[in-house]
């Protein structure tokens, strides 16, 4: 199990059964329970999404959700709809923000939050003229822009290029992971947690190493954002 493989596309329920079988706890209702493994499955997906930027099946472009509001600096990332079914799946990494104005559209310059605060310690002050946004940063659950939009540009749209977290498995789900060929990693991570709970430290450490190796291999196989190097944010 030390090599990355092509996933058989297990459902959430099948992943739970596999983890229980591999650690000798099939049908366990005391320690390695369905509910507990389901938590680990979702932890594994979150770790994969955060560690690997731009997973192909999770990338999206949204040009509708965030409309500029006169004199408003912060725009909630949770307002951005994502995913193949256009649901409000949680955004993970943001690659870029653009101001949409037909042929006059342009990409906003990203600056790190500390530089943003240093350059604009009071961006909502009337000392700064409102205009088209030119720069952006990410602060917690918001995108912040500067200058603040003027009334002229209210209702113009901000386009967001990003990726999103895989949808959580519900208990005994019949759904598959949003992350292509990730079953091996999800199982490795969950087994590491299971063996730790059982008290088998060596086996837990072994599966942690399998998970880390899988992450590195998957990064190499799915690194399709070379052209964005130096411009990946969030």
C-alpha positions in Angstrom: 0.0 0.0 0.0 3.0 2.3 -0.3 2.3 3.3 -3.9 -0.3 5.7 -5.2 -2.9 3.8 -7.1 -5.9 4.5 -9.4 -8.8 4.7 -7.1 -11.7 2.3 -7.4 -14.0 5.2 -6.6 -15.4 3.9 -3.3 -18.5 5.6 -1.9 -18.3 7.0 1.6 -20.0 3.9 3.0 -17.5 1.6 1.2 -14.6 3.7 2.5 -15.8 3.1 6.0 -16.1 -0.6 5.4 -12.6 -0.7 3.9 -11.0 1.1 6.9 -12.7 -1.2 9.4 -11.7 -4.3 7.4 -8.0 -3.3 7.1 -7.7 -2.7 10.8 -9.6 -5.9 11.7 -12.6 -4.0 13.1 -15.4 -4.9 10.7 -18.8 -3.8 12.2 -17.1 -2.2 15.2 -19.7 -0.2 17.2 -17.4 0.6 20.2 -14.1 2.1 19.0 -13.6 2.2 15.3 -17.2 3.1 14.6 -18.9 4.2 11.3 -19.4 7.7 12.7 -15.8 8.1 13.9 -14.4 6.9 10.6 -16.7 9.3 8.7 -15.1 12.2 10.7 -11.6 10.9 9.6 -12.7 10.6 5.9 -13.7 14.3 6.0 -10.5 15.3 7.8 -8.5 13.5 5.1 -10.3 15.3 2.3 -9.7 18.7 4.0 -6.0 18.0 4.4 -5.7 17.0 0.7 -7.5 20.1 -0.4 -5.3 22.4 1.7 -2.0 20.7 0.9 -2.6 20.5 -2.9 -3.4 23.7 -4.8 -5.5 23.6 -7.9 -6.8 20.0 -7.9 -8.4 19.8 -11.4 -11.9 18.6 -10.2 -12.1 21.4 -7.6 -11.1 24.5 -9.6 -13.7 27.0 -10.7 -14.3 30.5 -12.1 -17.1 32.5 -10.7 -18.2 35.7 -12.5 -21.6 36.3 -10.9 -21.5 36.0 -7.1 -19.7 39.2 -5.9 -21.2 42.5 -7.1 -19.3 45.7 -6.1 -21.1 47.8 -3.6 -20.5 51.5 -3.3 -18.0 52.3 -0.4 -17.8 48.6 0.6 -14.3 47.1 1.2 -15.0 43.5 2.3 -16.9 40.8 0.3 -17.8 37.5 1.9 -16.1 34.5 0.4 -19.0 32.3 1.6 -21.2 34.2 -0.9 -19.3 32.7 -3.8 -21.1 29.7 -5.4 -18.8 26.9 -6.5 -18.8 23.4 -7.8 -20.3 21.5 -10.7 -23.8 22.0 -9.2 -23.2 25.7 -8.4 -23.7 25.2 -4.7 -22.1 27.2 -2.0 -19.2 24.8 -1.4 -16.5 26.3 0.8 -13.7 28.0 -1.0 -10.2 26.8 -0.2 -7.5 28.7 -2.2 -8.1 31.9 -4.2 -5.8 32.3 -7.3 -7.0 35.7 -8.5 -9.7 38.4 -8.4 -10.7 40.4 -11.5 -12.8 43.5 -12.1 -15.3 42.8 -14.9 -16.1 45.7 -17.3 -16.3 44.1 -20.8 -13.2 45.0 -22.8 -12.0 47.1 -19.9 -11.8 44.1 -17.5 -8.6 43.6 -15.6 -7.0 41.5 -12.9 -6.6 43.1 -9.5 -3.2 43.1 -8.0 -2.8 40.8 -4.9 -0.9 42.1 -2.0 -0.3 40.1 1.3 -2.5 41.2 4.2 0.4 42.8 6.2 1.4 44.9 3.2 -2.3 45.8 2.6 -2.6 47.0 6.2 0.7 48.9 6.0 -0.2 50.7 2.8 -3.9 51.3 3.7 -4.2 51.5 7.5 -7.6 53.2 7.2 -8.9 52.3 3.7 -12.5 53.4 4.5 -11.4 56.9 5.3 -12.8 59.7 3.2 -9.2 60.7 2.6 -9.1 58.0 -0.1 -11.1 58.6 -3.2 -13.5 55.8 -4.2 -13.0 54.4 -7.7 -12.5 51.1 -9.5 -10.9 48.5 -7.2 -7.2 47.9 -8.1 -5.9 45.7 -5.3 -7.1 42.9 -3.2 -6.2 40.7 -0.2 -7.8 37.9 1.8 -8.7 38.4 5.4 -10.3 35.5 7.2 -13.6 34.9 5.4 -13.5 38.0 3.2 -11.9 39.5 0.1 -10.9 43.1 0.7 -10.4 45.6 -2.2 -8.9 49.0 -2.6 -9.9 51.6 -3.6 -13.4 51.1 -2.4 -15.9 51.1 -5.3 -17.4 54.4 -6.2 -21.1 54.8 -7.0 -20.2 54.7 -10.7 -19.0 51.1 -10.4 -21.6 49.8 -8.0 -23.0 46.5 -9.3 -20.0 45.8 -11.5 -18.9 42.2 -10.8 -15.7 40.8 -9.3 -14.6 37.5 -10.9 -13.0 35.0 -8.6 -10.7 32.2 -9.7 -10.2 29.6 -7.0 -10.6 26.0 -5.8 -13.0 24.6 -3.2 -13.1 22.0 -0.5 -14.4 18.6 -1.4 -17.9 18.1 -0.1 -18.1 16.2 3.2 -19.3 12.7 3.3 -22.4 12.2 5.3 -22.6 9.0 7.4 -22.7 5.9 5.2 -22.8 8.1 2.1 -23.5 6.6 -1.3 -21.6 9.6 -2.9 -18.0 9.5 -4.1 -15.2 12.0 -3.2 -15.0 15.1 -5.3 -11.2 14.5 -5.5 -10.3 12.2 -8.3 -8.4 9.1 -7.4 -8.0 10.0 -3.8 -9.4 6.9 -2.1 -6.0 5.6 -1.2 -5.1 8.8 0.6 -8.4 8.9 2.4 -7.9 5.3 3.6 -4.3 5.9 4.6 -5.2 8.9 6.7 -8.2 7.2 8.3 -6.2 4.0 9.1 -3.5 6.2 10.8 -6.3 7.6 13.0 -7.8 4.1 13.6 -4.5 2.5 14.5 -3.7 5.4 16.8 -7.1 4.9 18.6 -6.4 1.1 18.9 -3.0 1.8 20.4 -0.9 0.5 17.5 1.6 3.4 17.2 3.9 1.8 14.6 1.0 1.0 12.3 -0.4 4.5 12.7 3.0 6.0 11.9 3.3 3.8 8.9 0.0 4.9 7.4 0.9 8.6 8.1 4.0 8.1 6.0 1.9 6.5 3.2 -0.4 9.5 3.3 2.5 12.0 3.1 4.0 10.1 0.2 0.7 10.0 -1.6 0.4 13.8 -1.2 3.8 14.4 -2.7 3.1 12.0 -5.6 -0.3 13.6 -6.3 1.1 17.0 -6.3 3.6 16.0 -9.0 0.9 14.3 -11.1 -1.6 17.1 -10.8 0.6 20.2 -10.9 -1.2 22.1 -13.7 -0.7 25.6 -12.4 2.9 26.3 -13.3 1.7 29.5 -15.2 0.3 30.8 -11.9 3.5 30.4 -9.9 4.0 33.4 -7.7 0.3 34.3 -8.1 -1.4 31.7 -5.9 -3.1 33.2 -2.9 -5.4 32.3 -0.1 
